[in-house]
Amino acid sequence: MSASRGLVLGTAAVLGLCCSSGVAAAGDYATKAEIAELAVCYAIAADTLGEGKTQADPAAAGLAMLRKCFTEDATFAIWPAGTPFDSLTSPSRTGDKPPAVVIPGLTTFASAISSSFAAAGGVGYDFVQHKLSNIVVDVEGDSAKLNAYVESTHVIQAKQPFTPTRCRQQTNGTYTMKAKKIEGKWLLTSFDLAQIAFDTIIENGDGCSAPAP
């Protein structure tokens, strides 16, 4: 098997594209790849909402990015680490283990997340980085569901170069997103985060919670 063919098949398997013959139809692959890109779009937007050092207005910059991959009326549900949920890949918002937080609308979500990041440690995170893996896409007509594992790192840098990081926190969990094809374009309509862990990895000086003097 050539290297390029192996890469295609490996990517197809990650996206849930392979069928019994081992090779998916080209149209199915293209559709699922387009939907998977929406998850990457979200991850970059979430990074932008937490870029306290490089963005003059993280909320506005992050919202502009979110608008590339979500509908304006998209809804967001979050089960923080320790909150019970009934499914890691399809948590129910209306069952006996509902989310702790439900945010309606793209603008409200961007503002809420940016404000949360900006309050960390009394000074705000300098950078946030989201990494995705195990992306699986299922398509039915003009509707789709996407699942992905997420590992996000949240950092408050040291005051001086070459000195230990003040704060590094990490979360792990699963994203569940729903998408629709609207006027020929795939967009996300809902987003669920089921967190399985939230940990402080490094603390120095003022740490992750104490306001800086």
Secondary structure as GFF3:
##gff-version 3
##sequence-region A 1 213
A	DSSP	alpha_helix	3	14	.	.	.	ID=ss1
A	DSSP	alpha_helix	26	49	.	.	.	ID=ss2
A	DSSP	alpha_helix	58	66	.	.	.	ID=ss3
A	DSSP	beta_strand	70	79	.	.	.	ID=ss4
A	DSSP	beta_strand	101	104	.	.	.	ID=ss5
A	DSSP	alpha_helix	106	119	.	.	.	ID=ss6
A	DSSP	three_ten_helix	120	122	.	.	.	ID=ss7
A	DSSP	beta_strand	127	140	.	.	.	ID=ss8
A	DSSP	beta_strand	143	156	.	.	.	ID=ss9
A	DSSP	beta_strand	167	182	.	.	.	ID=ss10
A	DSSP	beta_strand	185	203	.	.	.	ID=ss11
###
